[in-house]
Amino acid sequence: MTSPDLTDKNIDMLAKLFPSVIIETIDADGNPKNAIDFDLLRQELSNHVVEGPQERYRLDWPGKRAAAFAANAPIAKTLRPVREESVDFDTTKNLFIEGDNLDALKLLQESYLGKVKLIYIDPPYNTGNDFVYNDDFAETAEDYLLRSGQTDDSGARLSANPESNGRFHSDWLSMMYPRLKLARNLLSDDGIIAISIDDNEVAALRTVGDEVFGSSAFIGALTWRRRPTPDSRNYSRLSVDHEYVLLYGRSNFARLKGRGIDESKYKNPDNDPRGFWTSENLTGLASADQRPNLHYDLVNPATGLVYPPSPSRGWSKGRESMDRLIAESRILWPASPDGRPREKKFLSELKSAVTGFSTWLTSGEIGYNYTATREVRDLLGGKLFDFPKPVSLVKTLCDQVTEHDDIVLDFFAGSGSTAHAVMSANASDESARRFILVQLGESVEAGSEAAKAGYRSIAELSRERVRRAGQLVIQQAGMAGDGIDVGFRTLKVDTTNMADVLRVPDETDQLALTELEGSVKPDRSGEDLLFQVLLDWGLELTMPISVEQLDGYEVFVVEDGALIACFDSDVSPELMRTIAKRAPLRVVFRDSGFVSDDARINTEQIFRELSPATDVKAI
């Protein structure tokens, strides 16, 4: 009897916060045990790149430390609303964010921490080319060759066959690593991330996924057959006709719902109090030589009729298990001596036992590459996207992971298949799932069908696909279509709304006050400021917003008083009293809206008297 090992307890606690710092080591007896990689832990808690020479079992590449640092580094950016590129801006619960997904994921950390049930991403596959996501921590070819020991400081080649292709593996991993770390924070305790990938990086992705999410969080790898016929271009190699969808859970609570049961075959003709049932085969698959314990005579206790086993197959259960089924009246005895006894299987028992199959996505009902291409062509009138994913593939994941009003995130939105799948899933089961799409505003290729059709960027094209998909879903849903949310708020990643200042307040004397300008950039609107406040306060970005005129001022009311904001100049005490009487949970003003320090102090006093529970802030 000993007191608890607090070191092990602390390691378990750190594993929940930072699974990437957990490594496997050997104790004094040679047994494997978990330990902490202190270099990685320091990196998680540091605001600069931490170096460390220790060797350990892990996946390394040039630029990994910088990529880990990039995940934690703060950014001075915000999300700006774009009403004219939105659909049902005031009522929708869906988001379309245009901008670099690394920035977007950082900006979403407070508002959607632990709230996303499913993340599906189809990241750019590593084809040995430069990536559009040219993060600052990705290496150049020269840096890679130097760091990997293939050139010296002067650039002279040290290796006869330089592995220049390794640079692209490093770039791809450096691009994915910080995004996966940030994505993990957004998942709910029972949330799941599903990542489409091909053979080029599936091994590396699996290793990185184990590090970021924890190896115990790996649920499995689904295979998707992407083409029905062999690829005739590979004359001397195998035709690679499949891709993978790797599944990781946020915790051990993450579960798939399962393949499902055909309930139509379950009946209750004898009014069994145990509920609906079906008959199931009791014949086994082993000969007497292989499994002699499964070869015995089965006797009906009511009639005395004997049913011998099949010589080549036997029974599916041993004698003890079979006797228990007989005692529970779960054997269906045939009327003829030549018949075969069967087992009575109850629906209530099977529901909790059904599990998924790693080959779910190989059947033709999911669709192939050409299925997805046709879906886009039918909506947009041409082959405007390369390698989109079928709606049915993502819808299958939505069906398996989400329900009710769960949030689905896709931060490599591309063709918008995820939004289409979420809306389609909602139409199927009358749920209200919400989607968040993130897409970089990269330009379409010059001379492409998309460019000829007048589209300037992938984000613009993706939004149009979602608009048209929403109308198609409503049309197909018929009478039930009115209740489906097919809108989205468009937000764009941009620099902060706050202007750069040369002097902080403590360095400003009284005589210089008249020379100072406001701290808000002149091109920013009140609604721009409002969304920055929503981000700073960690409020969801789809909360309903109404704009009211109170005492001649423009006032934003969020979620019936969860937040009230006014960013006008020279706000009056009368306005403060009007707002305070509504007793909002939070209220925010523009700092320059107060004509003096006395006016601001007076505002705080008004709220202390009329609404003491209100949290008052100024920007």
PAVEX-927390 format. One line per field, with one value per residue (C-alpha): z, x, y; residue in one letter; residue number from 1. Coordinates in steps of 0.2 Angstrom, whole numbers, plus 5000, padded with zeros to 4 digits. Layout:
N
up = [Z	...];
east = [X	...];
north = [Y	...];
rest = [A	...];
nr = [NUM	...];
//
This chain:
619
up = [5000	4995	4992	4974	4961	4959	4945	4935	4939	4933	4917	4914	4917	4905	4892	4892	4889	4878	4871	4859	4874	4879	4874	4877	4888	4897	4916	4927	4924	4905	4904	4893	4901	4897	4901	4897	4883	4892	4876	4868	4884	4885	4867	4871	4885	4876	4864	4854	4846	4858	4853	4860	4854	4863	4852	4854	4844	4834	4817	4813	4799	4795	4801	4814	4829	4820	4815	4833	4838	4824	4831	4848	4841	4843	4828	4826	4815	4815	4805	4796	4790	4772	4770	4751	4750	4762	4762	4775	4785	4800	4803	4797	4809	4796	4793	4777	4782	4768	4772	4778	4788	4801	4805	4805	4817	4829	4828	4832	4847	4860	4852	4847	4859	4862	4852	4835	4834	4817	4807	4790	4779	4762	4762	4747	4743	4742	4724	4725	4721	4731	4741	4740	4760	4760	4778	4785	4793	4777	4771	4754	4745	4750	4768	4768	4759	4772	4787	4781	4779	4760	4758	4768	4774	4757	4747	4741	4739	4751	4744	4727	4726	4735	4742	4736	4736	4755	4756	4750	4763	4776	4769	4769	4787	4792	4784	4792	4810	4817	4809	4817	4834	4833	4826	4841	4853	4844	4845	4858	4870	4859	4843	4828	4815	4798	4786	4768	4762	4749	4749	4748	4765	4774	4785	4790	4793	4804	4814	4816	4821	4835	4841	4840	4846	4855	4848	4859	4850	4833	4828	4812	4793	4781	4763	4749	4732	4721	4704	4697	4684	4684	4680	4663	4665	4676	4665	4676	4693	4703	4699	4715	4715	4733	4746	4765	4778	4795	4810	4827	4842	4854	4868	4872	4872	4853	4844	4827	4827	4817	4800	4806	4806	4793	4806	4793	4795	4814	4819	4834	4828	4845	4855	4864	4879	4874	4858	4840	4834	4819	4816	4814	4807	4821	4809	4811	4799	4807	4803	4817	4815	4817	4831	4839	4853	4841	4834	4846	4844	4848	4857	4857	4876	4871	4858	4860	4842	4839	4827	4822	4817	4799	4797	4788	4798	4816	4827	4829	4848	4861	4871	4887	4877	4867	4884	4890	4874	4876	4894	4889	4875	4861	4850	4836	4833	4816	4813	4803	4809	4793	4797	4806	4823	4822	4835	4841	4839	4847	4840	4857	4860	4843	4843	4855	4847	4829	4824	4809	4795	4788	4771	4772	4759	4745	4740	4725	4735	4741	4724	4715	4709	4693	4704	4713	4697	4690	4705	4703	4684	4687	4699	4691	4673	4671	4678	4689	4703	4702	4713	4723	4735	4733	4744	4749	4757	4768	4772	4778	4790	4796	4798	4808	4820	4821	4825	4831	4830	4830	4822	4807	4802	4786	4785	4767	4760	4742	4732	4747	4747	4766	4767	4754	4764	4780	4772	4764	4780	4789	4775	4778	4797	4800	4811	4812	4810	4807	4796	4796	4780	4779	4761	4756	4743	4731	4713	4700	4687	4672	4657	4667	4666	4682	4675	4659	4669	4678	4695	4702	4717	4724	4739	4727	4717	4733	4740	4724	4724	4742	4737	4723	4733	4746	4733	4727	4744	4747	4730	4734	4751	4745	4759	4772	4764	4772	4789	4782	4785	4768	4772	4778	4785	4775	4786	4779	4789	4789	4800	4816	4817	4829	4821	4825	4838	4840	4859	4873	4885	4898	4886	4880	4889	4891	4877	4864	4866	4853	4840	4843	4831	4835	4839	4826	4808	4798	4785	4799	4802	4818	4812	4810	4828	4834	4826	4834	4851	4848	4845	4860	4872	4865	4858	4844	4827	4822	4836	4830	4828	4827	4824	4833	4834	4853	4857	4840	4841	4831	4844	4840	4851	4850	4856	4865	4877	4878	4871	4867	4858	4853	4844	4840	4846	4860	4868	4880	4898	4892	4881	4895	4906	4892	4889	4907	4910	4898	4910	4896	4901	4892	4885	4875	4869	4859	4871	4860	4862	4879	4879	4895	4909	4919	4906	4906	4925	4925	4913	4925	4939	4929	4926	4944	4950	4936	4930	4942	4934	4917	4911	4904	4892	4880	4865];
east = [5000	5008	5002	4997	5011	5008	5021	5010	4995	5003	5008	4990	4984	4997	4992	4974	4981	4996	4995	5010	5022	5019	5032	5035	5051	5057	5057	5071	5063	5062	5044	5036	5029	5023	5034	5035	5046	5052	5058	5041	5033	5044	5039	5020	5023	5036	5034	5049	5057	5065	5079	5083	5095	5087	5083	5066	5053	5044	5042	5054	5057	5065	5054	5044	5049	5044	5028	5024	5028	5017	5002	5004	5010	4996	4991	4984	4970	4951	4936	4926	4908	4903	4884	4884	4892	4881	4865	4852	4865	4853	4846	4858	4868	4882	4898	4909	4926	4938	4956	4971	4964	4979	4973	4955	4958	4967	4953	4940	4949	4938	4921	4921	4933	4926	4910	4914	4907	4914	4929	4931	4945	4952	4969	4979	4988	5007	5011	5029	5025	5024	5009	4997	4998	5016	5018	5033	5040	5040	5058	5066	5075	5091	5087	5081	5097	5107	5097	5096	5115	5115	5125	5137	5136	5143	5130	5142	5133	5138	5126	5127	5109	5100	5083	5075	5058	5060	5058	5040	5036	5043	5033	5017	5020	5024	5008	4997	5005	4999	4982	4979	4985	4973	4959	4960	4956	4939	4933	4920	4924	4915	4920	4929	4941	4940	4955	4955	4972	4981	4996	5009	5007	4995	5010	5016	4999	4995	5011	5007	4989	4995	5006	4993	4978	4986	4988	4974	4962	4965	4948	4953	4956	4941	4945	4936	4936	4938	4936	4926	4939	4958	4969	4976	4990	5000	5007	5020	5012	4997	4982	4979	4960	4958	4960	4959	4949	4959	4948	4953	4943	4945	4944	4938	4920	4921	4911	4903	4885	4888	4883	4864	4851	4838	4824	4811	4816	4812	4794	4785	4772	4771	4770	4786	4788	4806	4801	4804	4815	4822	4828	4847	4857	4864	4876	4894	4909	4921	4922	4922	4941	4943	4931	4925	4916	4904	4898	4885	4866	4854	4838	4821	4816	4797	4797	4812	4817	4836	4845	4862	4875	4881	4897	4906	4900	4894	4885	4890	4890	4897	4885	4885	4880	4867	4859	4857	4848	4836	4833	4829	4817	4828	4829	4816	4813	4808	4791	4800	4813	4823	4823	4837	4835	4838	4841	4829	4839	4831	4832	4835	4851	4858	4857	4871	4882	4883	4900	4906	4917	4933	4926	4911	4916	4921	4903	4896	4883	4896	4901	4917	4928	4917	4901	4908	4914	4896	4888	4898	4895	4876	4876	4889	4888	4906	4921	4926	4935	4949	4946	4930	4923	4906	4892	4888	4905	4904	4886	4890	4902	4889	4876	4889	4895	4883	4865	4853	4862	4880	4893	4903	4919	4929	4945	4950	4933	4937	4922	4910	4905	4904	4891	4881	4882	4877	4862	4857	4859	4848	4835	4836	4833	4825	4840	4848	4867	4878	4893	4909	4919	4936	4944	4959	4955	4967	4965	4958	4971	4971	4963	4953	4935	4932	4941	4931	4915	4920	4926	4941	4945	4942	4932	4921	4917	4915	4902	4892	4892	4885	4872	4866	4867	4856	4843	4844	4842	4826	4819	4822	4815	4798	4786	4800	4812	4806	4814	4832	4845	4854	4862	4879	4887	4903	4917	4935	4951	4959	4971	4965	4953	4964	4976	4995	4999	5016	5014	5006	4995	5008	5020	5007	5008	4993	4998	4999	4982	4975	4987	4981	4970	4957	4964	4951	4956	4946	4939	4931	4913	4903	4899	4917	4921	4906	4913	4930	4921	4912	4929	4937	4923	4922	4904	4898	4899	4881	4872	4857	4861	4848	4853	4842	4842	4842	4842	4849	4863	4867	4866	4869	4859	4866	4855	4842	4854	4869	4878	4874	4887	4887	4903	4897	4906	4900	4888	4877	4872	4854	4859	4869	4853	4842	4854	4857	4838	4838	4851	4862	4875	4888	4890	4904	4908	4921	4934	4934	4915	4918	4921	4931	4937	4923	4910	4917	4917	4899	4895	4902	4892	4876	4878	4882	4866	4854	4862	4876	4878	4882	4900	4906	4920	4927	4938];
north = [5000	5016	5034	5039	5042	5060	5061	5049	5059	5075	5067	5061	5079	5086	5073	5080	5098	5094	5077	5081	5082	5064	5051	5033	5028	5013	5011	5003	4986	4988	4991	5005	5020	5037	5052	5071	5078	5094	5102	5100	5106	5121	5125	5124	5137	5148	5163	5159	5143	5131	5121	5103	5089	5074	5059	5051	5041	5054	5061	5075	5087	5103	5117	5107	5118	5134	5126	5122	5139	5146	5137	5147	5164	5177	5188	5205	5202	5201	5195	5208	5205	5206	5207	5209	5192	5183	5174	5178	5187	5192	5175	5161	5151	5146	5155	5156	5164	5170	5170	5160	5145	5147	5164	5159	5145	5156	5169	5156	5149	5159	5159	5140	5132	5114	5117	5108	5091	5086	5093	5087	5093	5088	5097	5099	5083	5083	5082	5088	5106	5122	5125	5140	5140	5148	5150	5160	5144	5134	5131	5136	5122	5130	5130	5112	5106	5115	5109	5091	5091	5089	5106	5116	5134	5140	5130	5117	5100	5086	5073	5065	5063	5077	5074	5090	5081	5080	5098	5096	5083	5096	5110	5100	5094	5112	5118	5104	5103	5120	5119	5102	5108	5123	5112	5100	5114	5117	5099	5095	5081	5069	5077	5069	5075	5066	5070	5064	5059	5048	5037	5051	5057	5045	5037	5055	5061	5046	5049	5068	5064	5052	5066	5080	5070	5056	5038	5032	5045	5036	5029	5021	5024	5023	5019	5027	5020	5035	5027	5012	5007	5005	5020	5016	5029	5018	5005	4998	5001	4997	5007	5017	5018	5023	5036	5037	5046	5046	5048	5055	5059	5073	5060	5043	5049	5050	5037	5034	5029	5013	5006	5005	4991	4987	4988	4983	4965	4965	4960	4953	4941	4932	4948	4944	4956	4958	4967	4966	4952	4942	4925	4922	4907	4896	4886	4889	4888	4875	4856	4843	4842	4860	4864	4848	4857	4865	4848	4841	4836	4850	4843	4852	4850	4851	4838	4828	4830	4829	4841	4835	4848	4850	4839	4853	4868	4863	4876	4894	4893	4880	4869	4880	4896	4886	4879	4897	4902	4887	4891	4909	4903	4911	4896	4895	4876	4871	4861	4848	4836	4841	4860	4869	4878	4897	4910	4924	4940	4956	4973	4981	4971	4974	4993	4995	4982	4988	4995	5003	4996	5003	4999	5010	5022	5009	5005	5013	5022	5034	5040	5042	5057	5059	5059	5075	5082	5080	5087	5103	5104	5102	5117	5128	5123	5117	5108	5122	5113	5100	5084	5089	5076	5069	5076	5058	5055	5070	5067	5049	5057	5070	5056	5045	5059	5073	5077	5091	5107	5101	5112	5105	5114	5113	5124	5118	5122	5121	5116	5118	5100	5100	5114	5105	5089	5098	5105	5089	5080	5092	5090	5071	5070	5088	5093	5110	5106	5122	5123	5134	5135	5143	5146	5155	5169	5162	5167	5155	5150	5161	5153	5140	5137	5146	5162	5161	5160	5176	5170	5178	5167	5150	5158	5167	5151	5141	5153	5152	5133	5134	5147	5135	5120	5128	5131	5114	5106	5117	5112	5093	5094	5101	5106	5103	5115	5131	5126	5122	5135	5137	5154	5160	5175	5179	5185	5190	5189	5206	5216	5222	5237	5246	5258	5258	5271	5280	5283	5274	5284	5286	5294	5307	5324	5335	5347	5333	5327	5339	5331	5313	5304	5290	5272	5264	5264	5276	5263	5252	5252	5249	5232	5228	5233	5223	5207	5210	5212	5196	5187	5196	5191	5173	5175	5164	5174	5169	5177	5187	5205	5219	5238	5251	5269	5275	5293	5297	5284	5268	5253	5235	5223	5205	5190	5200	5208	5196	5211	5229	5240	5258	5265	5282	5298	5309	5296	5305	5300	5298	5284	5276	5276	5269	5255	5252	5250	5235	5226	5218	5205	5215	5233	5240	5258	5266	5274	5290	5291	5299	5317	5316	5305	5311	5305	5288	5287	5294	5279	5267	5274	5274	5255	5252	5260	5253	5237	5231	5214	5222	5220	5237	5239	5251	5249];
rest = [M	T	S	P	D	L	T	D	K	N	I	D	M	L	A	K	L	F	P	S	V	I	I	E	T	I	D	A	D	G	N	P	K	N	A	I	D	F	D	L	L	R	Q	E	L	S	N	H	V	V	E	G	P	Q	E	R	Y	R	L	D	W	P	G	K	R	A	A	A	F	A	A	N	A	P	I	A	K	T	L	R	P	V	R	E	E	S	V	D	F	D	T	T	K	N	L	F	I	E	G	D	N	L	D	A	L	K	L	L	Q	E	S	Y	L	G	K	V	K	L	I	Y	I	D	P	P	Y	N	T	G	N	D	F	V	Y	N	D	D	F	A	E	T	A	E	D	Y	L	L	R	S	G	Q	T	D	D	S	G	A	R	L	S	A	N	P	E	S	N	G	R	F	H	S	D	W	L	S	M	M	Y	P	R	L	K	L	A	R	N	L	L	S	D	D	G	I	I	A	I	S	I	D	D	N	E	V	A	A	L	R	T	V	G	D	E	V	F	G	S	S	A	F	I	G	A	L	T	W	R	R	R	P	T	P	D	S	R	N	Y	S	R	L	S	V	D	H	E	Y	V	L	L	Y	G	R	S	N	F	A	R	L	K	G	R	G	I	D	E	S	K	Y	K	N	P	D	N	D	P	R	G	F	W	T	S	E	N	L	T	G	L	A	S	A	D	Q	R	P	N	L	H	Y	D	L	V	N	P	A	T	G	L	V	Y	P	P	S	P	S	R	G	W	S	K	G	R	E	S	M	D	R	L	I	A	E	S	R	I	L	W	P	A	S	P	D	G	R	P	R	E	K	K	F	L	S	E	L	K	S	A	V	T	G	F	S	T	W	L	T	S	G	E	I	G	Y	N	Y	T	A	T	R	E	V	R	D	L	L	G	G	K	L	F	D	F	P	K	P	V	S	L	V	K	T	L	C	D	Q	V	T	E	H	D	D	I	V	L	D	F	F	A	G	S	G	S	T	A	H	A	V	M	S	A	N	A	S	D	E	S	A	R	R	F	I	L	V	Q	L	G	E	S	V	E	A	G	S	E	A	A	K	A	G	Y	R	S	I	A	E	L	S	R	E	R	V	R	R	A	G	Q	L	V	I	Q	Q	A	G	M	A	G	D	G	I	D	V	G	F	R	T	L	K	V	D	T	T	N	M	A	D	V	L	R	V	P	D	E	T	D	Q	L	A	L	T	E	L	E	G	S	V	K	P	D	R	S	G	E	D	L	L	F	Q	V	L	L	D	W	G	L	E	L	T	M	P	I	S	V	E	Q	L	D	G	Y	E	V	F	V	V	E	D	G	A	L	I	A	C	F	D	S	D	V	S	P	E	L	M	R	T	I	A	K	R	A	P	L	R	V	V	F	R	D	S	G	F	V	S	D	D	A	R	I	N	T	E	Q	I	F	R	E	L	S	P	A	T	D	V	K	A	I];
nr = [1	2	3	4	5	6	7	8	9	10	11	12	13	14	15	16	17	18	19	20	21	22	23	24	25	26	27	28	29	30	31	32	33	34	35	36	37	38	39	40	41	42	43	44	45	46	47	48	49	50	51	52	53	54	55	56	57	58	59	60	61	62	63	64	65	66	67	68	69	70	71	72	73	74	75	76	77	78	79	80	81	82	83	84	85	86	87	88	89	90	91	92	93	94	95	96	97	98	99	100	101	102	103	104	105	106	107	108	109	110	111	112	113	114	115	116	117	118	119	120	121	122	123	124	125	126	127	128	129	130	131	132	133	134	135	136	137	138	139	140	141	142	143	144	145	146	147	148	149	150	151	152	153	154	155	156	157	158	159	160	161	162	163	164	165	166	167	168	169	170	171	172	173	174	175	176	177	178	179	180	181	182	183	184	185	186	187	188	189	190	191	192	193	194	195	196	197	198	199	200	201	202	203	204	205	206	207	208	209	210	211	212	213	214	215	216	217	218	219	220	221	222	223	224	225	226	227	228	229	230	231	232	233	234	235	236	237	238	239	240	241	242	243	244	245	246	247	248	249	250	251	252	253	254	255	256	257	258	259	260	261	262	263	264	265	266	267	268	269	270	271	272	273	274	275	276	277	278	279	280	281	282	283	284	285	286	287	288	289	290	291	292	293	294	295	296	297	298	299	300	301	302	303	304	305	306	307	308	309	310	311	312	313	314	315	316	317	318	319	320	321	322	323	324	325	326	327	328	329	330	331	332	333	334	335	336	337	338	339	340	341	342	343	344	345	346	347	348	349	350	351	352	353	354	355	356	357	358	359	360	361	362	363	364	365	366	367	368	369	370	371	372	373	374	375	376	377	378	379	380	381	382	383	384	385	386	387	388	389	390	391	392	393	394	395	396	397	398	399	400	401	402	403	404	405	406	407	408	409	410	411	412	413	414	415	416	417	418	419	420	421	422	423	424	425	426	427	428	429	430	431	432	433	434	435	436	437	438	439	440	441	442	443	444	445	446	447	448	449	450	451	452	453	454	455	456	457	458	459	460	461	462	463	464	465	466	467	468	469	470	471	472	473	474	475	476	477	478	479	480	481	482	483	484	485	486	487	488	489	490	491	492	493	494	495	496	497	498	499	500	501	502	503	504	505	506	507	508	509	510	511	512	513	514	515	516	517	518	519	520	521	522	523	524	525	526	527	528	529	530	531	532	533	534	535	536	537	538	539	540	541	542	543	544	545	546	547	548	549	550	551	552	553	554	555	556	557	558	559	560	561	562	563	564	565	566	567	568	569	570	571	572	573	574	575	576	577	578	579	580	581	582	583	584	585	586	587	588	589	590	591	592	593	594	595	596	597	598	599	600	601	602	603	604	605	606	607	608	609	610	611	612	613	614	615	616	617	618	619];
//
